[in-house]
Amino acid sequence: MSEYEETGIWKKSLGKINNHDDKYYIHYESLRNEYREFRKHANLLANEIARDLPDFTIHDSSHFDKLWKLADLIAGNDFELNPMEAFVLGGSFLIHDLGLGLAAYPEGIDQLRREPNWSDTIASILKDEIGHIPNRDKIQKADNEVILKTKEQILRNLHAKYAECLCLISWKENDHEYHLIENVELRDKYGPIIGKLAQSHWWPVSKLKESFPSKIGSFHPYPQEWEIDPLKLACLLRVADASHVDSSRAPCYLRSIRRPSQGSRDHWVFQDHLHQPLLKNDRLVFTSGSRFPNNEASSWWLCFDTLTMIDRELSQVDSLLSDSGRQRFAARGVANVNDAIRMAEQIPTENWIPIDARIKITDVPELIKKFGGEDLYGPDFTVPLRELIQNGSDAIRTRRIVEERPNDWGDICIRTGRDSEGDWIEIEDTGIGMSTEVLTGPLLDFGSSYWGSTLMINEFPGLLSKGLQCTGKFGIGFFSAFMWGDHISVTTRRYDAAQRDTQVLEFDCGLSSRPILRKATTSEILRDGGTRVRVWLKNPLKSMISRFPLERSCSACSLEDLCTWLCPSIDVNIFVENENCERRLVIRSSDWVDLDPEKFLARVWLFAEFSKKRSNKIDIINLMKNNLRTIHDQSGNIIARGCISSDMMRIFGRYLSGVVTVGGLRAADLHGLAGIFIGNTTKLSRDSAIPIADKVNMAKWATEQAKLIIDKIKNQEDQASLSLIIRKLNGDIGTLTVAYDAHGWINSQQIIEFHGSQDEIFIIDRLELMEEIKKYKLINLNSNVIAVEDGLQGILVGSLDYIWLEPHYLEEHNAEEFGKRFFAEGIGGVVLESLAKFWGITVDEILNASRYRDKNAYEIGTVDGRPLKVYPDMIIKKPEKRM
């Protein structure tokens, strides 16, 4: 006799002993036999689970047999099932985990590959490895290790859902079909409810009542009183399954054979320690006969957390049964889960005390204020605007993919108005909208981003693998809106929901109170789907806009100006609508790639218009707009549009910098480059970013810029400044001026002409020399002196610089060698490379023979007839001829 047949719950139902004269004898006997056959077939599939998920604890027949015993313990002696309920419950025991094994899928791995989430799961795994969403080519070429992880994740995530159809599918061999339930009538009548019950073990308890609202009658010829109460059975399945965590599930001998990974090992260890639970009063009592040493502390805490979960399941199920007028189970919780010290009396530790010293966040609203507001972003009015526009643009990009809309489709409208509360501002998008789960889940879960999450993959299967690129990563942007005000309403409707399903989440008193979720009124309904966020401002709108740093603008800013400046390369249409309902398009989707050059530069610099009173301004504008060139990625997409700039190029006293954008939004300024460069960011505050253009493409672009500069910029000092930027980008500077010597400004060819025959050359700092020239006017340099600008030009403003060059010098540990390498990466390297080519040797040979930052001062020329001494950056020595 099997273990399950010895339980009270079996004996009082399907296992009931009756004589042959009993009118129901044939029904008892047929159901018993059908269940045994059902169990035999299920056992074959269960035994295959370990092949696909070896890290998992036991899921074979011993597991679903044990559920009978636990159900018997939890339900109590007074609990009864009729035979049909026992058959259905037992069936759900048998199949609830079978989907964890590939054997449960008649078409094997090919069936999994057709799952909508297959490619998304690969993309998610690769994203964790490489830091960004991979393209389709990388997804299709994923290696075997990624495929194995994908299979494991799909099996785990799909198994509960797949259980719903397991009783109805078949496995074919030649002309024969095999089913888990061979009896056609039982399979057709009860297979669906068995599957739905099995699936429900992964649902939240709150979903059970709405999913199993009523009892199911018995079908002929079984007795009429053998009706089924699915809600009762679903409750019993979930608590019995949750409670099976003893040593029968994870024996140490099997653990030594399978050698589970560290992440799974804690599960095996703690379950191996546990004995079968007892029932005392209305609590399950879990005990251990062996102690947990300190090297198993993580397993003990996982055990504690698991028992806490079981306690929560039992408590929620008890409330559900009681509230619905059903018989309550005997077990209604787990003993001592509220006190780790008391739990250690039952499940002892060795040489350590289980003090729950986990990091806690006591004041969540205060944390959000700090890291979702001014403490993170600073007192910048534009931050909430940026974050809400970013959320809207991500939602629009999602909807484009889901509905296969054009790449330039989608609008964001920024509105302003005033009511009895004062000024308000709202941002509305035509994006994907939010379900109730998103509105009350990821949106309010500080630090949890919806994009790329399991919820997103489940709601929109296939989306991630279709190339969705979202700017949002950190799940904190929405909370920046509280920098504007405490009263906020979020109105949303999923694109595929009815207008009447528009919902409003409203915060009346900021983060200190609970928001309310309600149906939208008629005036609030969103006609086309999407999301609208309205914030009632703490301060008048004009005063908040005035906080925008004035040095960024040549005139007073409007909201339209700020949106233009903030979103220079965004790929959605941006509208601004004032309180008079006057609506104006301020940015057309992705218009930066073909925008008139002068308007393009005006957008980057926030110049409403260029003053043309002074000719030098016109010259600078014409020069820069004529030098604008694009950079493309491997797919042909434009990822940058700009030109080389320098400190000499200024308008209204302002340096003409460029910008790195992330998701179309401004993230960082650039020194030496003007225009827009698409980039990535990893900082929470998103106030810095790195261009995505690679070294090769940047070098080609910089080389082209050098040729344009030679033709259009005749000032040699300007050329020298620009050549440093081109050098930084690994471009070919060609015949641009790079240095200064006794002859004046010289290029790389002239370095050879004037200094190739010299055995010793002094390299000094050009910027220091220019200051001396400005001071004394008349300086005569020695013939073996070259002045170059020291170091490497910084590109990213206010952040760690992004070096497209290979930073070999960082590998050096010796200060002298480090300095030489650093020198060689800058314009000094142009001198070294020119001489090395002329002398027929390598740059390394010159560096080995030369001295960097000599501690002695040397005479390098005269000032008004007096000797001029400096500390040279490098003394270049021509190496002796090789034998």
C-alpha positions in Angstrom: 0.0 0.0 0.0 1.3 3.5 -1.0 1.9 6.1 1.7 -1.0 8.3 0.5 -3.4 5.4 0.9 -2.7 5.3 4.6 -3.9 8.9 5.2 -7.2 9.7 6.9 -8.3 12.0 4.1 -7.9 9.1 1.5 -9.5 6.5 3.7 -12.5 8.6 4.3 -13.0 9.4 0.6 -11.6 7.3 -2.3 -10.1 4.7 0.0 -13.4 4.0 1.8 -13.9 0.3 2.4 -17.4 -0.9 1.5 -18.9 -4.2 0.5 -19.9 -5.3 -2.9 -23.6 -4.8 -2.1 -23.1 -1.1 -1.6 -24.8 0.7 -4.5 -21.8 3.0 -4.9 -19.2 0.3 -4.7 -18.5 0.3 -8.5 -18.0 4.1 -8.4 -15.5 3.9 -5.6 -13.6 1.1 -7.2 -13.5 2.8 -10.7 -12.3 6.1 -9.3 -9.6 4.4 -7.2 -8.3 2.5 -10.2 -8.4 5.6 -12.4 -6.4 7.6 -9.8 -3.8 4.8 -9.6 -3.4 4.8 -13.3 -3.3 8.6 -13.4 -0.6 8.5 -10.7 1.4 5.9 -12.6 1.5 8.0 -15.7 2.3 11.2 -13.8 5.1 9.5 -12.0 6.8 8.8 -15.3 6.8 12.5 -16.1 7.8 13.5 -12.6 10.9 11.3 -12.7 12.1 13.3 -15.7 12.1 16.7 -14.0 15.5 16.2 -12.4 17.1 15.8 -15.8 16.1 19.4 -16.7 16.3 21.0 -13.3 18.9 19.2 -11.3 19.3 22.1 -8.8 15.6 21.7 -7.7 14.7 19.6 -4.8 12.7 16.3 -5.3 9.5 16.6 -7.4 8.8 12.9 -8.1 6.0 10.7 -6.8 7.3 10.9 -3.2 6.4 14.6 -3.4 2.8 14.4 -4.6 2.2 11.4 -2.3 3.5 13.5 0.6 0.9 16.2 -0.2 -1.8 13.7 0.9 -0.2 13.4 4.3 0.3 17.1 4.7 -3.2 17.9 3.5 -4.5 15.4 6.1 -2.5 17.1 8.8 -3.4 20.6 7.9 -7.1 20.0 7.3 -7.6 18.0 10.5 -9.5 15.0 11.6 -12.9 16.6 11.1 -12.3 17.5 7.5 -13.9 15.4 4.9 -13.8 15.1 1.1 -16.2 13.1 -1.1 -14.6 10.6 -3.5 -14.9 12.9 -6.5 -13.3 15.8 -4.6 -10.5 13.4 -3.5 -9.9 12.4 -7.1 -9.8 16.0 -8.4 -7.6 17.1 -5.5 -5.3 14.1 -5.9 -5.1 14.9 -9.6 -4.0 18.5 -8.9 -1.3 17.0 -6.6 -0.1 14.9 -9.4 0.2 17.5 -12.2 0.9 20.8 -10.4 4.7 20.5 -10.9 4.9 18.3 -14.0 5.5 21.3 -16.3 9.0 21.6 -14.7 10.2 18.8 -16.9 10.6 18.9 -20.6 9.0 15.5 -20.8 5.6 17.1 -20.1 5.9 18.9 -23.5 5.1 16.4 -26.3 7.2 18.4 -28.8 10.1 18.9 -26.4 12.4 21.9 -26.7 10.8 22.9 -30.0 7.6 23.5 -28.1 9.4 25.8 -25.6 11.1 27.7 -28.4 7.6 28.7 -29.8 6.7 30.2 -26.5 6.3 34.0 -26.8 8.6 34.5 -23.8 11.4 32.3 -25.2 13.3 35.1 -27.1 12.4 37.6 -24.3 14.0 35.3 -21.7 17.2 35.0 -23.8 17.2 38.8 -24.1 16.8 39.2 -20.4 19.6 36.8 -19.6 21.9 38.5 -22.1 20.9 41.9 -20.8 22.1 40.9 -17.3 25.4 39.8 -18.8 26.2 42.7 -21.2 24.4 45.5 -19.5 21.9 46.4 -22.2 19.2 44.9 -24.3 20.8 42.8 -27.1 19.9 43.0 -30.7 18.1 40.2 -32.6 21.3 38.9 -34.0 22.8 38.3 -30.5 19.5 36.7 -29.4 19.5 34.3 -32.3 23.2 33.4 -31.8 23.0 32.9 -28.0 25.4 30.2 -26.8 24.4 26.9 -25.2 24.9 28.1 -21.7 22.3 30.9 -22.3 20.0 28.4 -24.0 20.2 26.1 -21.0 19.4 29.0 -18.6 16.5 30.0 -20.8 15.1 26.5 -20.8 15.3 26.4 -17.0 13.6 29.8 -16.6 10.9 29.0 -19.1 10.1 25.7 -17.5 9.9 27.3 -14.0 7.9 30.3 -15.1 5.6 28.3 -17.4 4.9 25.2 -15.3 1.9 26.5 -13.3 0.2 27.9 -16.4 1.0 24.8 -18.4 -0.5 22.6 -15.7 -4.0 23.8 -16.8 -3.8 21.8 -20.1 -1.8 18.8 -18.9 -4.8 16.5 -18.5 -6.1 17.2 -22.0 -2.9 16.9 -24.1 -1.5 13.6 -25.4 1.8 12.0 -26.2 1.9 10.1 -29.5 3.9 7.0 -30.4 3.2 5.6 -33.9 -0.6 5.3 -34.1 -1.2 5.4 -30.3 -2.0 8.4 -28.1 -1.3 8.4 -24.4 -3.0 10.6 -21.8 -2.5 11.2 -18.1 -6.2 10.3 -17.6 -7.1 7.5 -20.0 -10.8 7.5 -19.1 -12.2 9.8 -21.8 -15.3 10.9 -19.7 -13.3 11.7 -16.6 -10.7 13.5 -18.7 -13.2 15.6 -20.5 -15.4 16.4 -17.4 -12.7 16.9 -14.8 -9.5 17.4 -16.6 -10.1 21.2 -17.0 -10.9 21.8 -13.3 -7.9 19.6 -12.2 -5.7 21.7 -14.4 -7.1 25.0 -13.2 -6.6 23.9 -9.6 -3.1 22.9 -10.3 -2.4 26.2 -11.9 -3.8 28.1 -9.0 -1.0 27.1 -6.6 1.0 30.0 -8.1 -1.8 32.6 -7.9 -2.1 35.0 -5.1 -4.8 33.9 -2.5 -6.9 37.0 -3.5 -7.5 35.5 -6.9 -8.9 32.2 -5.7 -12.4 33.4 -4.8 -13.1 35.2 -8.1 -11.7 32.2 -10.0 -13.7 29.5 -8.2 -16.9 31.2 -7.3 -19.2 28.2 -7.1 -19.4 24.5 -6.7 -19.4 22.0 -9.6 -22.0 19.3 -9.8 -21.3 15.6 -10.3 -21.8 14.1 -13.7 -23.8 10.9 -14.4 -23.5 8.1 -13.3 -21.7 9.3 -10.2 -23.7 10.1 -7.1 -25.3 13.6 -7.2 -23.9 14.4 -3.7 -20.3 14.0 -5.1 -20.2 17.7 -6.0 -16.9 19.5 -6.0 -16.0 22.7 -4.1 -13.0 24.0 -6.1 -12.2 26.9 -3.7 -11.8 24.4 -0.8 -9.6 22.2 -2.9 -7.4 25.1 -4.2 -6.8 26.2 -0.6 -5.8 22.7 0.5 -3.5 22.2 -2.5 -1.5 25.5 -2.0 -1.0 25.1 1.8 0.0 21.4 1.5 2.5 22.2 -1.3 3.9 25.2 0.5 4.4 23.1 3.7 6.4 20.2 2.1 9.9 21.4 3.2 11.2 18.4 5.2 14.2 16.1 4.6 12.2 13.8 2.4 12.3 16.6 -0.2 16.1 17.2 -0.1 18.1 14.2 1.3 21.8 15.0 1.8 22.9 11.9 0.0 21.1 13.1 -3.2 22.5 16.5 -2.6 26.0 15.1 -2.7 25.3 13.4 -6.0 23.6 16.4 -7.8 25.9 19.1 -6.3 23.4 22.0 -6.7 24.6 25.5 -7.3 25.2 27.8 -4.4 21.9 29.6 -5.0 20.0 26.3 -4.7 22.2 24.7 -2.1 20.6 26.7 0.8 17.3 25.2 -0.1 18.7 21.7 0.0 20.5 22.2 3.3 17.7 23.6 5.3 15.1 21.1 4.1 17.5 18.3 4.9 17.6 19.5 8.5 13.8 19.6 9.0 11.6 16.8 10.3 8.0 16.4 9.3 5.8 19.1 10.9 3.5 18.5 13.9 0.2 20.1 14.7 -0.1 21.7 18.1 -3.3 23.7 18.8 -3.8 25.4 15.4 -0.1 25.8 14.5 2.3 23.7 12.4 5.5 23.1 14.4 8.6 22.5 12.4 11.6 21.0 14.2 15.1 19.8 13.5 17.1 17.1 15.2 20.5 18.6 14.1 21.9 22.1 14.6 22.8 24.6 11.9 26.5 25.6 12.3 27.5 29.1 11.4 28.6 28.2 7.9 24.9 27.2 7.3 23.5 30.5 8.7 22.2 31.5 5.3 20.3 28.2 5.1 18.8 28.8 8.5 17.6 32.2 7.6 16.1 30.9 4.3 14.4 28.3 6.4 13.0 31.0 8.7 11.8 33.0 5.7 10.2 29.9 4.1 8.3 29.1 7.3 7.2 32.7 7.5 5.8 32.3 3.9 4.0 29.1 5.0 2.5 31.0 8.0 1.3 33.7 5.7 -0.3 31.2 3.3 -2.1 29.4 6.1 -3.4 32.7 7.6 -4.6 34.0 4.3 -6.3 30.7 3.4 -7.9 30.6 6.9 -9.4 34.1 6.4 -10.7 33.2 2.9 -12.4 30.0 4.2 -13.9 31.7 7.2 -15.1 34.7 5.2 -16.7 32.5 2.6 -18.5 30.4 5.2 -16.5 27.2 4.6 -15.0 24.8 7.1 -11.7 26.1 8.3 -8.6 24.0 8.4 -7.1 22.8 11.6 -3.7 24.4 10.9 -3.9 28.2 10.7 -0.3 29.3 11.0 3.2 28.3 11.9 4.6 28.4 15.4 7.1 31.0 16.4 7.6 32.7 13.0 7.4 36.1 14.7 10.5 35.5 16.8 13.8 34.1 15.4 15.1 33.4 18.9 12.1 31.2 19.8 12.3 29.5 16.4 15.8 28.6 17.2 14.5 26.5 20.1 12.8 24.2 17.6 15.4 24.6 14.8 18.6 25.0 16.8 21.8 26.8 15.7 25.3 26.0 16.8 27.7 28.7 18.1 25.7 31.6 16.7 22.5 33.5 17.6 19.8 34.2 15.0 19.4 37.9 15.6 17.4 39.4 12.8 19.8 42.2 12.0 18.8 42.8 8.4 19.0 46.3 7.0 15.6 48.0 7.4 14.1 51.1 6.0 11.9 52.5 8.7 10.8 55.8 6.9 10.1 54.9 3.3 8.7 58.2 2.3 11.7 60.0 3.7 14.0 57.7 1.7 12.1 58.4 -1.5 12.3 62.1 -0.8 16.1 61.8 -0.5 16.8 59.5 -3.5 13.8 60.4 -5.7 14.0 64.2 -5.2 16.4 67.1 -4.6 18.9 65.2 -2.6 19.6 63.1 -5.7 18.9 65.5 -8.5 19.6 68.9 -7.0 17.1 71.8 -7.0 16.5 71.6 -10.7 12.9 72.3 -12.0 13.6 70.4 -15.2 14.2 67.0 -13.5 10.5 66.0 -13.0 9.8 67.2 -16.5 12.6 65.1 -17.9 11.6 62.0 -15.9 7.9 62.2 -16.8 8.7 62.8 -20.5 11.1 59.9 -20.4 8.4 57.6 -18.9 6.0 58.7 -21.6 8.4 58.2 -24.4 9.3 54.7 -23.2 5.5 53.9 -23.1 5.2 55.2 -26.7 8.1 53.1 -28.0 6.5 50.1 -26.4 3.1 50.7 -28.0 4.8 51.2 -31.4 6.2 47.7 -31.2 3.1 46.1 -29.9 0.8 47.7 -32.5 3.5 47.8 -35.3 3.2 51.5 -35.7 5.8 53.8 -37.5 8.9 54.8 -35.7 7.8 58.5 -35.7 4.4 57.8 -34.2 3.4 59.0 -30.7 2.8 62.3 -28.9 3.6 63.8 -25.6 1.7 66.9 -24.6 2.8 69.2 -21.7 -0.1 71.3 -20.5 -0.3 74.0 -17.9 -3.3 75.5 -16.2 -4.8 76.9 -13.0 -7.7 76.0 -10.7 -8.7 76.6 -7.1 -5.6 74.8 -5.9 -3.3 77.0 -7.9 -1.0 76.3 -10.9 -0.7 72.8 -12.3 1.3 71.1 -15.0 0.6 67.7 -16.6 2.3 65.4 -19.0 0.2 63.2 -21.2 1.4 60.5 -23.6 -0.2 58.2 -26.1 1.8 55.2 -24.9 0.9 51.7 -23.9 -0.8 52.7 -20.6 -0.8 50.8 -17.4 -2.7 47.9 -16.1 -3.8 47.8 -12.5 -0.9 45.5 -11.7 1.6 48.1 -13.0 -0.2 51.1 -11.5 -0.2 49.6 -8.1 3.0 47.6 -8.5 6.2 48.8 -10.3 5.0 52.4 -10.4 4.9 52.6 -6.6 7.8 50.2 -6.0 10.7 52.6 -5.5 13.8 51.2 -7.3 11.8 48.6 -9.3 11.6 49.3 -13.0 8.8 47.8 -15.1 10.9 47.8 -18.2 12.5 44.4 -18.8 10.7 42.9 -15.7 9.0 39.6 -15.5 5.6 41.4 -15.3 6.4 43.2 -18.6 7.5 40.0 -20.2 4.2 38.3 -19.1 2.0 41.3 -20.1 3.7 41.7 -23.5 5.4 38.5 -24.5 7.9 38.9 -27.4 8.3 42.6 -26.8 11.8 42.5 -25.3 13.2 40.4 -28.2 11.7 42.8 -30.8 14.3 45.4 -29.9 12.6 47.5 -27.2 15.0 50.1 -26.0 13.8 52.0 -22.9 15.5 54.8 -21.2 14.1 54.0 -17.8 16.2 51.6 -15.8 16.1 52.4 -12.1 12.4 52.7 -11.2 12.7 56.0 -9.3 11.9 58.6 -12.0 8.2 59.0 -11.2 8.9 60.0 -7.6 10.8 63.1 -8.8 7.4 64.6 -9.5 7.0 65.2 -5.8 9.7 67.8 -6.1 7.0 69.9 -7.8 4.1 69.3 -5.4 2.3 66.9 -3.1 -1.0 66.6 -4.9 -0.5 64.3 -7.9 -3.0 62.3 -10.1 -2.0 59.6 -12.5 -4.7 58.8 -15.0 -4.1 55.8 -17.3 -5.7 53.4 -19.7 -4.1 50.5 -21.4 -4.1 50.8 -25.1 -6.3 47.7 -25.5 -8.8 48.5 -22.7 -12.1 50.2 -23.0 -12.5 53.9 -22.3 -14.6 53.1 -19.2 -11.6 51.2 -17.8 -9.6 54.4 -17.4 -8.2 54.5 -13.8 -6.9 57.3 -11.6 -4.3 56.9 -8.9 -4.3 60.0 -6.7 -1.9 61.3 -4.0 -3.5 64.1 -1.9 -0.7 64.6 0.6 2.5 63.5 -1.0 4.3 60.4 0.1 3.2 60.6 3.7 -0.3 59.3 2.9 -1.7 56.3 1.0 -2.9 57.1 -2.6 -6.4 56.1 -3.7 -7.2 54.1 -6.8 -10.5 55.0 -8.4 -12.4 54.9 -11.7 -12.0 57.9 -13.9 -14.9 60.4 -14.1 -16.3 61.2 -17.5 -14.1 64.3 -17.9 -11.0 62.3 -17.0 -11.4 59.4 -19.4 -8.5 58.9 -21.9 -10.0 58.5 -25.3 -6.9 56.9 -27.0 -5.2 55.1 -24.2 -1.9 56.2 -22.5 -1.1 58.0 -19.3 -1.6 61.5 -17.9 0.3 62.8 -14.9 -0.9 66.0 -13.3 1.0 67.8 -10.5 -0.4 70.8 -8.6 2.6 73.0 -8.0 3.9 74.1 -4.7 5.0 77.4 -6.3 3.7 79.4 -9.2 4.8 78.0 -12.6 6.6 81.2 -13.6 8.7 81.2 -10.5 9.6 77.6 -11.0 10.7 78.2 -14.6 12.8 81.1 -13.4 14.8 78.7 -11.3 16.2 77.3 -14.5 19.9 78.5 -14.5 20.0 81.7 -16.5 23.5 81.0 -17.9 22.0 78.3 -20.0 20.0 80.9 -22.0 20.6 84.1 -23.8 17.1 85.3 -22.8 14.2 84.5 -20.5 13.1 80.9 -20.9 9.6 79.7 -21.6 8.2 76.2 -21.0 8.5 75.6 -24.8 12.2 76.6 -24.6 12.9 74.2 -21.8 11.2 71.3 -23.5 13.2 72.0 -26.7 16.5 72.2 -24.7 15.6 69.2 -22.6 14.6 66.8 -25.4 16.9 67.8 -28.3 16.9 64.3 -30.0 13.7 62.7 -28.7 11.9 60.3 -31.1 8.3 61.4 -30.2 6.4 64.5 -31.0 6.4 67.0 -28.1 3.6 69.5 -27.8 3.1 72.3 -25.3 -0.4 73.5 -24.5 -1.1 76.6 -22.4 -4.0 77.4 -20.2 -5.9 78.9 -23.1 -5.7 75.5 -24.8 -3.4 76.8 -27.4 -1.3 73.8 -28.6 2.0 74.0 -30.4 4.4 71.4 -31.8 7.9 72.2 -30.4 9.7 69.0 -31.4 8.9 66.7 -34.3 9.8 63.1 -33.7 13.6 62.5 -34.4 13.7 65.8 -36.3 17.3 66.5 -35.1 18.7 64.3 -37.9 17.4 66.6 -40.7 16.7 69.9 -38.8 18.0 73.0 -40.5 21.6 73.3 -39.3 21.2 76.8 -37.7 18.0 75.7 -35.9 19.8 72.5 -34.9 22.6 74.4 -33.2 20.1 76.9 -31.6 18.3 73.9 -30.0 21.5 72.5 -28.6 22.6 75.8 -27.1 19.1 77.1 -26.2 19.5 80.2 -28.3 16.1 81.4 -29.4 17.7 83.2 -32.3 21.3 84.2 -33.3 22.2 87.9 -33.1 23.7 89.0 -36.4 25.0 92.4 -35.4 28.6 91.2 -35.1 30.2 89.5 -38.1 32.4 87.2 -36.0 29.2 85.6 -34.6 27.9 85.0 -38.1 31.3 83.5 -39.1 31.3 81.1 -36.2 27.7 80.0 -36.8 28.4 79.5 -40.5 31.6 77.6 -39.8 30.0 75.3 -37.4 26.8 74.6 -39.2 28.8 73.9 -42.4 31.0 71.5 -40.6 28.1 69.4 -39.1 28.6 65.7 -40.0 26.8 62.5 -38.9 28.0 59.3 -37.4 26.1 56.0 -38.1 26.0 52.7 -36.3 26.3 49.3 -37.9 22.6 49.3 -38.8 22.9 52.7 -40.6 21.1 54.6 -37.8 22.4 58.1 -37.1 23.9 58.2 -33.6 25.6 61.6 -33.7 25.4 64.9 -35.6 28.0 67.5 -34.8 31.3 69.1 -35.4 34.6 69.9 -33.6 34.5 73.0 -31.4 37.0 74.8 -29.2 37.3 77.4 -26.5 37.9 80.1 -29.1 34.4 79.6 -30.5 32.0 81.5 -28.3 28.8 83.4 -28.8 27.4 85.9 -26.2 30.4 84.9 -24.1 29.3 81.3 -23.9 31.4 78.3 -25.0 29.6 76.3 -27.6 29.5 72.8 -26.2 27.8 69.7 -27.4 25.4 67.3 -25.6 25.0 63.6 -25.0 21.4 62.5 -25.0 19.9 59.3 -23.6 16.5 58.4 -24.9 16.5 61.7 -26.7 16.9 63.6 -23.4 19.8 65.8 -22.4 22.2 64.0 -20.1 25.7 65.5 -20.3 27.7 68.3 -21.9 30.6 67.8 -24.2 33.8 69.8 -24.4 35.4 70.1 -27.8 32.4 68.7 -29.7 29.3 70.6 -30.7 26.0 69.0 -31.7 24.2 65.9 -30.4 25.7 62.5 -29.6 23.5 59.6 -28.6 24.7 57.9 -25.4 24.1 55.6 -22.5 24.0 56.3 -18.8 24.3 54.2 -15.6 23.9 56.9 -13.0 20.6 57.1 -11.0 20.5 60.9 -11.5 21.1 60.5 -15.3 23.2 63.7 -15.2 26.1 62.0 -17.1 26.4 59.8 -20.1 28.8 58.2 -22.5 28.4 58.4 -26.3 27.7 55.1 -27.9 29.8 55.8 -31.0 32.7 53.5 -31.0 36.4 54.3 -31.4 36.6 53.5 -35.1 33.6 55.6 -36.1 34.7 58.5 -33.9 38.2 58.3 -35.5 36.7 58.5 -39.0 34.5 61.4 -38.1 37.3 63.2 -36.4 39.6 62.7 -39.5 36.9 64.2 -41.7 36.6 67.2 -39.3 40.3 67.8 -39.5 40.1 68.2 -43.3 37.1 70.6 -42.9 39.0 72.6 -40.3 42.1 73.0 -42.6 39.9 74.5 -45.3 37.8 76.8 -43.1 39.9 77.8 -40.1 43.0 79.7 -40.9 43.9 80.9 -37.4 46.8 78.6 -36.5 46.3 78.8 -32.7 42.7 77.7 -33.2 43.9 74.8 -35.4 46.3 73.7 -32.6 43.5 73.7 -30.1 41.3 71.7 -32.4 44.0 69.2 -33.3 44.2 68.2 -29.6 40.5 67.2 -29.7 41.0 65.3 -33.0 44.0 63.5 -31.4 41.9 62.6 -28.4 39.4 60.9 -30.8 42.2 59.0 -32.5 41.6 60.9 -35.7 44.3 61.8 -38.3 45.2 65.5 -37.8 46.7 65.7 -41.3 48.4 69.1 -41.9 46.7 70.9 -39.0 48.9 73.1 -36.9 49.9 71.2 -33.7 52.9 73.0 -32.1 54.9 76.2 -31.7 58.6 76.7 -32.1 61.2 79.3 -33.1 59.6 79.5 -36.6 56.1 80.0 -35.2 53.2 77.6 -35.6 54.1 74.3 -37.2 52.4 71.1 -38.4 53.6 67.4 -38.2 55.5 67.7 -41.5 57.3 70.8 -40.3 58.3 69.0 -37.1 60.4 66.7 -39.3 61.7 69.6 -41.4 62.8 71.7 -38.5 63.8 69.1 -35.9 64.5 65.9 -37.7 68.3 66.5 -37.6 68.5 67.4 -33.9 69.7 64.9 -31.3 68.0 66.6 -28.3 64.7 68.4 -28.3 63.0 70.1 -25.4 59.2 69.8 -25.2 57.5 72.6 -23.2 53.9 73.5 -22.3 52.4 75.6 -25.1 49.7 77.2 -22.9 52.4 78.4 -20.4 54.5 79.8 -23.4 51.5 81.6 -24.8 51.0 83.4 -21.4 54.7 84.4 -21.5 54.3 85.7 -25.0 51.2 87.7 -24.0 53.2 89.1 -21.1 56.5 89.9 -22.7 55.6 90.1 -26.4 59.1 89.4 -27.6 60.4 85.8 -26.9 63.1 84.1 -28.9 63.0 80.3 -28.6 66.0 78.1 -29.1 65.9 76.0 -32.3 65.5 72.7 -30.4 62.4 73.7 -28.5 58.9 72.7 -29.4 55.8 73.9 -27.4 52.8 71.6 -27.4 49.6 71.5 -25.3 50.2 69.0 -22.5 47.9 66.1 -21.7 44.7 64.9 -23.3 41.7 67.0 -24.1 38.7 66.2 -21.8 35.5 65.5 -23.7 32.8 64.8 -21.1 32.0 67.8 -18.9 31.5 67.2 -15.2 32.2 63.5 -15.3 34.9 60.9 -15.6 36.1 61.3 -19.2 35.4 58.8 -21.8 38.6 57.8 -23.6 38.1 56.4 -27.1 41.9 55.9 -27.3 43.3 52.6 -25.9 44.7 53.9 -22.5 47.9 51.8 -22.5 49.5 54.2 -20.0 47.1 53.1 -17.3 48.7 49.7 -17.3 52.1 51.2 -16.2 53.0 51.3 -12.5 56.3 53.2 -12.7 55.6 57.0 -12.4 58.2 57.8 -15.1 56.7 55.3 -17.6 53.2 56.4 -16.7 54.1 60.0 -17.5 55.8 59.1 -20.8 52.8 57.0 -21.9 50.4 59.8 -21.0 52.5 62.3 -22.9 52.5 60.1 -26.0 48.7 59.9 -26.1 48.4 63.6 -26.5 49.9 66.1 -29.0 53.3 65.2 -27.7 52.7 61.8 -29.4 52.4 63.6 -32.8 56.0 64.9 -32.2 57.2 61.5 -31.2 55.5 59.7 -34.1 56.8 62.2 -36.7 60.4 61.9 -35.4 60.1 58.1 -35.1 59.0 57.9 -38.7 61.8 60.1 -39.9 64.5 58.4 -37.8 63.3 55.0 -38.8 62.7 53.7 -35.3 59.7 53.2 -32.9 58.1 55.6 -30.5 59.0 53.2 -27.6 62.7 53.5 -28.5 62.5 57.3 -28.4 60.6 57.1 -25.0 63.2 54.7 -23.6 66.0 57.2 -24.4 64.1 60.3 -23.3 63.5 61.9 -19.9 60.0 62.9 -18.7 59.5 65.9 -16.4 63.2 66.5 -15.6 63.6 68.2 -12.2 66.1 70.8 -13.5 65.2 74.0 -15.2 66.7 74.6 -18.7 67.2 77.6 -20.8 64.9 77.4 -23.8 65.3 80.9 -25.2 65.5 84.6 -24.3 63.0 87.3 -23.2 64.2 90.8 -24.0 67.7 89.5 -24.1 67.5 87.7 -20.8 67.6 83.9 -20.5 64.2 82.1 -20.2 64.3 79.0 -18.1 61.5 76.4 -17.7 61.0 72.9 -16.5 60.4 70.9 -19.7 57.7 68.3 -20.0 59.9 66.0 -22.0 63.5 66.0 -23.2 63.6 63.9 -26.3 66.8 62.1 -27.1 67.6 60.6 -30.4 68.6 57.0 -29.7 72.0 55.8 -30.8 72.1 54.0 -34.0 71.3 50.3 -33.7 74.2 48.0 -34.7 
